[in-house]
């Protein structure tokens, strides 16, 4: 049984393996972070749109009330 271990080859493979593990760990952390960040932005924009629509409705309601009071006072 003539089996020799080439230390240079093992060193290269171990560095590649450790690099692949580090890349997996980094991706395991960063992918959910960016997904969550995108979800938070989506929720914020939904809240802004909802608030804008509510303000527009309120202004429309105030304008209609003002116009009805104005027409009533003219009569």
N, C-alpha and C positions, 0 to 999 in steps of 0.2 A: 504494500500500500504506500504509494509515493504521493503524498498529498502535502502540498506546500501552500502557505497563506501569503499572498502578496500584500504587504501592508499598504502600499500605495493605492491599490485597487479598493481595499476595504475602507481606507480613509476617504476616498472620493465618494464611494457609495454611502458611507455614513453621513457625510456632509450633505449629499443630495437628499437623503432620507430626513435629516433634521430640518433642512430647508423646506421640504414638502410639508412636514408637520407644522412648522411655523406659519407657512402660508395658509394652511387649513385653519389654524387657530385665529389668525388675523381675519380671514374671511368669515369665520363663525361669529366674530364680534362685529365687524363692520356692516355686513349685509343687513342684519336686523336693525342696526342703528339708522341706516339710510331709509329703510322701509318705514320705520317709526317716524322719522323726521318728515317724510313725504305725507304720512297720514295726519300728522299734526298740522302741517300746512293746509291740507285739504279741509280739516275741521275748522281751522281759522278762517279760511276763505268762505266756507259755508256759513259760519256765524256772521261774517261781515255782510254777505249777501242778504241773509235773513234780517239783520239789523237795518240795512239799507231799504229793503222792501217795507219793513215795518214803519220806518221814518217817512217813506213816500206815502204810504197809506194814511198815516197820521196827518201829514200835510194836506193830503187830498180831502180828508174828513174835515179838517179845520177850515179849508177853503170853502167847502160846500156849506158848512155851518155859517160861515161869515156871509156868503152870498145869500142864503135863505133869510138871515136876520136883516140883511140889507134890503131885500125885496119886501119883507114884512114891514120894515120901518118906512118905506116909501109909500106903502098903501095906507 
